[in-house]
Amino acid sequence: MANHKSAKKQIRVNAKKRLLNRYQHKTTRNMIKKLRGTHDAVQASDLYRTVASMLDKLAKRNVIHKNKASNQKSKLARFVNGLTPAAA
């Protein structure tokens, strides 16, 4: 248990940061699942931009490793590029 005032404060701050990181990570994972379930090329390309941005932010804040973010973006880009455009 923490004995110093600053250590107690750090425990509180870490708890808040942990909750925010969990929320952002879970939101990103849900967006990835939504993107994977999309079959429309236009909608998928719009979603990809959002998801790529979210992954970059998570990597920048060290919530996930930068290589993991890069690998996920690469796989998602291949998925989006493989979709055929809807007939207009």
PAZAPA-4460 file (N, C-alpha, C; in steps of 0.05 Angstrom, whole numbers, plus 32768, in hexadecimal, padded with zeros to 4 digits):
% residues 88
    n_x    n_y    n_z   ca_x   ca_y   ca_z    c_x    c_y    c_z   seq   type   mol
   8011   7FE8   8000   8000   8000   8000   8012   8019   8000     1      M     A
   8008   802D   7FF2   8018   8046   7FF0   8018   8055   800B     2      A     A
   8030   805F   8012   8032   806E   802B   8035   808C   8026     3      N     A
   803D   8095   800F   8041   80B1   800A   8029   80BD   7FFB     4      H     A
   8025   80D6   7FFF   800F   80E4   7FF3   8011   80E3   7FD4     5      K     A
   8029   80E7   7FCA   802D   80E7   7FAD   8028   80CB   7FA1     6      S     A
   802F   80B6   7FB0   802B   809A   7FA7   800D   8094   7FA6     7      A     A
   7FFE   809E   7FB9   7FE1   809A   7FB9   7FD4   80A8   7FA2     8      K     A
   7FDE   80C0   7F9C   7FD3   80CF   7F85   7FDA   80C0   7F6B     9      K     A
   7FF2   80B5   7F69   7FFA   80A7   7F51   7FE9   808E   7F4D    10      Q     A
   7FE0   8081   7F62   7FCE   806B   7F60   7FB3   8074   7F53    11      I     A
   7FA9   808B   7F5D   7F90   8095   7F52   7F93   809C   7F34    12      R     A
   7FA9   80AA   7F2E   7FAE   80B3   7F12   7FB0   809A   7F00    13      V     A
   7FBF   8086   7F09   7FC3   806E   7EF8   7FA9   8060   7EF4    14      N     A
   7F97   8060   7F07   7F7D   8053   7F04   7F6D   8061   7EEF    15      A     A
   7F6D   807B   7EEF   7F5E   808B   7EDA   7F6A   8086   7EBF    16      K     A
   7F84   8086   7EBC   7F91   8081   7EA2   7F8B   8065   7E98    17      K     A
   7F8B   8052   7EAB   7F86   8036   7EA3   7F6A   8033   7E98    18      R     A
   7F56   8040   7EA4   7F3B   803F   7E9A   7F39   804C   7E7F    19      L     A
   7F46   8062   7E7B   7F45   8070   7E61   7F52   805F   7E4B    20      L     A
   7F69   8053   7E52   7F77   8042   7E3F   7F66   8029   7E37    21      N     A
   7F59   801D   7E4B   7F48   8006   7E46   7F30   800E   7E34    22      R     A
   7F24   8025   7E39   7F0E   802E   7E29   7F16   8033   7E0C    23      Y     A
   7F2D   8041   7E08   7F36   8047   7DED   7F3E   802D   7DDE    24      Q     A
   7F4B   801B   7DEC   7F54   8002   7DE0   7F3C   7FF1   7DD7    25      H     A
   7F28   7FEF   7DE9   7F10   7FE0   7DE3   7F00   7FED   7DCC    26      K     A
   7EFE   8007   7DCB   7EF0   8015   7DB6   7EFE   800F   7D9B    27      T     A
   7F18   8010   7D9B   7F27   800B   7D83   7F22   7FEE   7D79    28      T     A
   7F23   7FDB   7D8C   7F1E   7FBF   7D84   7F02   7FBB   7D78    29      R     A
   7EEE   7FC9   7D84   7ED3   7FC8   7D79   7ED2   7FD4   7D5D    30      N     A
   7EE0   7FE9   7D58   7EE0   7FF6   7D3E   7EED   7FE3   7D29    31      M     A
   7F02   7FD5   7D32   7F10   7FC2   7D20   7EFC   7FAC   7D18    32      I     A
   7EED   7FA2   7D2B   7ED9   7F8D   7D26   7EC4   7F98   7D13    33      K     A
   7EBB   7FB0   7D17   7EA8   7FBC   7D05   7EB2   7FBF   7CE9    34      K     A
   7ECC   7FC7   7CE6   7ED8   7FCA   7CCC   7EDA   7FAF   7CBF    35      L     A
   7EE2   7F9A   7CCD   7EE5   7F7F   7CC2   7ECA   7F75   7CB8    36      R     A
   7EB4   7F7D   7CC5   7E99   7F74   7CBD   7E8D   7F84   7CA6    37      G     A
   7E9B   7F99   7C9D   7E90   7FAA   7C88   7E97   7F9D   7C6C    38      T     A
   7E84   7F9E   7C5A   7E88   7F94   7C3F   7E86   7FAA   7C2A    39      H     A
   7E80   7FC2   7C32   7E7F   7FD9   7C20   7E9A   7FE7   7C1F    40      D     A
   7EA6   7FEA   7C08   7EC1   7FF5   7C05   7EC2   8012   7C0E    41      A     A
   7EAE   8022   7C08   7EAF   803E   7C0F   7EAD   8042   7C2D    42      V     A
   7E9A   8034   7C39   7E97   8035   7C56   7EB0   802A   7C64    43      Q     A
   7EBC   8015   7C59   7ED3   8009   7C66   7EEB   801C   7C64    44      A     A
   7EEE   802B   7C4E   7F05   803E   7C4C   7F01   8055   7C60    45      S     A
   7EE9   805E   7C64   7EE4   8073   7C78   7EEA   8068   7C94    46      D     A
   7EE1   8050   7C9A   7EE6   8044   7CB4   7F04   803F   7CB9    47      L     A
   7F12   8037   7CA3   7F2E   8031   7CA5   7F3E   804A   7CAF    48      Y     A
   7F37   8061   7CA4   7F45   807A   7CAC   7F41   807E   7CCA    49      R     A
   7F29   807A   7CD4   7F23   807E   7CF1   7F33   806A   7D02    50      T     A
   7F32   8051   7CF9   7F3F   803C   7D09   7F5E   803F   7D08    51      V     A
   7F69   8047   7CF2   7F86   804B   7CF0   7F8E   8061   7D03    52      A     A
   7F7E   8076   7D04   7F84   808D   7D16   7F83   8084   7D33    53      S     A
   7F6F   8073   7D3A   7F6D   8069   7D55   7F84   8058   7D5C    54      M     A
   7F8D   8047   7D4A   7FA4   8035   7D4F   7FBD   8046   7D53    55      L     A
   7FC1   805A   7D43   7FD8   806B   7D46   7FD9   8079   7D61    56      D     A
   7FC2   8082   7D6A   7FC0   808F   7D84   7FC7   807C   7D9B    57      K     A
   7FBC   8063   7D99   7FC2   8050   7DAD   7FE0   8049   7DAE    58      L     A
   7FEC   8047   7D97   8009   8041   7D95   8019   8059   7DA0    59      A     A
   8011   8071   7D9A   801F   8089   7DA3   801F   808A   7DC2    60      K     A
   8009   8082   7DCE   8006   8083   7DEB   800F   806A   7DF9    61      R     A
   801B   8057   7DEA   8026   803E   7DF4   8010   802C   7E01    62      N     A
   7FF8   802E   7DF7   7FE3   801C   7E00   7FE7   8001   7DF1    63      V     A
   7FEF   8003   7DD8   7FF6   7FEB   7DC8   8012   7FF1   7DBC    64      I     A
   8020   7FDC   7DB5   803A   7FDF   7DA9   8038   7FEB   7D8D    65      H     A
   804B   7FFB   7D84   804A   8008   7D6A   804A   7FF3   7D53    66      K     A
   8058   7FDD   7D57   8058   7FC8   7D42   803D   7FBA   7D40    67      N     A
   802F   7FB7   7D56   8015   7FAB   7D56   8001   7FBD   7D46    68      K     A
   8003   7FD7   7D4C   7FF2   7FEA   7D3E   7FF8   7FE9   7D20    69      A     A
   8011   7FE8   7D19   8019   7FE8   7CFD   800F   7FCE   7CEF    70      S     A
   8012   7FB8   7CFD   8009   7F9E   7CF1   7FEA   7F9E   7CED    71      N     A
   7FDC   7FA9   7D00   7FBF   7FAA   7CFE   7FB6   7FBC   7CE7    72      Q     A
   7FC3   7FD3   7CE5   7FBD   7FE6   7CD0   7FC2   7FD9   7CB4    73      K     A
   7FD9   7FCA   7CB2   7FE0   7FBD   7C99   7FCB   7FA8   7C91    74      S     A
   7FC3   7F98   7CA4   7FAF   7F83   7C9F   7F94   7F90   7C97    75      K     A
   7F8C   7FA5   7CA5   7F73   7FB2   7C9F   7F74   7FC0   7C84    76      L     A
   7F8B   7FCB   7C7D   7F8E   7FD8   7C63   7F8B   7FC3   7C4C    77      A     A
   7F97   7FAC   7C50   7F94   7F97   7C3C   7F77   7F8E   7C3A    78      R     A
   7F69   7F8D   7C51   7F4D   7F85   7C50   7F3C   7F99   7C41    79      F     A
   7F41   7FB3   7C46   7F31   7FC8   7C3A   7F37   7FCA   7C1C    80      V     A
   7F51   7FC7   7C15   7F58   7FC7   7BF8   7F4E   7FAF   7BE9    81      N     A
   7F49   7F9A   7BF7   7F3E   7F82   7BEA   7F20   7F83   7BE5    82      G     A
   7F13   7F95   7BF1   7EF6   7F97   7BED   7EF0   7FA3   7BD1    83      L     A
   7EDC   7F98   7BC4   7ED4   7FA3   7BAA   7EC1   7FBA   7BAD    84      T     A
   7EC4   7FCF   7B9E   7EB2   7FE6   7BA0   7E96   7FDD   7B99    85      P     A
   7E82   7FE9   7BA7   7E66   7FE2   7BA1   7E5E   7FEE   7B86    86      A     A
   7E4E   7FE0   7B78   7E45   7FEA   7B5E   7E34   8003   7B61    87      A     A
   7E3A   8017   7B52   7E2C   8031   7B55   7E15   8033   7B42    88      A     A
***
